[in-house]
Amino acid sequence: MRVGAIDIGTNSTRYLLADVTREGRVRRVEAALKTTRLGEGIALGRLTEQAMARTAAAAAEFWRRAQTTGAHKIVAFATCALREASNREDFVRLIRQTTGLKLRVLSGEEEAYYTLLGVLTGLKIDSERTVVVDVGGGSTEIIWVEKGRVFTRSLPLGAVRLTAEGGGLPAAEALLRPVGNLVAGRAIIGTGGTITTVAAIALGLTVYSPEKVHGFKIKTEDVAALCRKLLEFSPAARREIPGLQPERADIILAGVQIVVALLSCTGRDGLTVSENDVLYGAAVKAAGAVERKLAY
């Protein structure tokens, strides 16, 4: 089945068109991203009219693309920014008006579970010895499996949120330390825009390549070095770093600080990057494919 999936996040709106087999194998047909910053000003508890308008416009564009490229089913979901917004129903109605889609607002636990499903479509892992971490704009999802049961933590920690709140590395470590102790010793699979960006910078990619980023191993020492470099650079200088999208330059330091804190709290010497994430999990769900049997 050909599925279009639209992920409306705190920092960006992303799109995946994929062919999904009954067994849950996913073949990417096309993918795209627009930095829409739906979570702009979310610290005040409400989405702004401007943020809603530009995000809905991006979602509508992706919806039209999915329609014209033969999607049998199109789904749209939203995460942290919408979970926390007091006026979220206004945005849900706006998406319905512009696309006809019923926007689903995922809970933190659902977002984490979909992320795990997505990772499993792209990497062969021992889930009992692995922890999956998705660093987003507004939240960080941490997922691991014990005896076939999925455990999740959704932390109020993301690149956009940490930038706005200004807590830096100490704040990230304080939030990550308790769950880091629970998953210490496990291999880490990292996904989300911050982590894929760190990989792109480490690879020096002037043109983003999902194939090169997927499965790339990021070393702890390299992330620490990048963090020090970003602290020395002005926001304008950061925009010139190869592999970094200019639109992410203002939040990349906070994102990297989260990754540094994660690796410190778990005592790992690095992590493996997954391009397959919550979008892929949503595509598997939408296609009604046979899922790996996991309880949560």
PyMOL commands that set and color helices and strands:
alter all, ss='L'
color gray80, all
select helices_A, chain A and resi 42-44+49-68+80-84+88-99+108-120+127-129+159-165+168-183+193-203+210-213+220-232+235-238+246-248+252-266+278-287
alter helices_A, ss='H'
color red, helices_A
select strands_A, chain A and resi 2-8+12-20+26-35+73-78+104-105+130-135+140-146+149-155+187-191+217-219+270-273
alter strands_A, ss='S'
color yellow, strands_A
deselect
rebuild
show_as cartoon
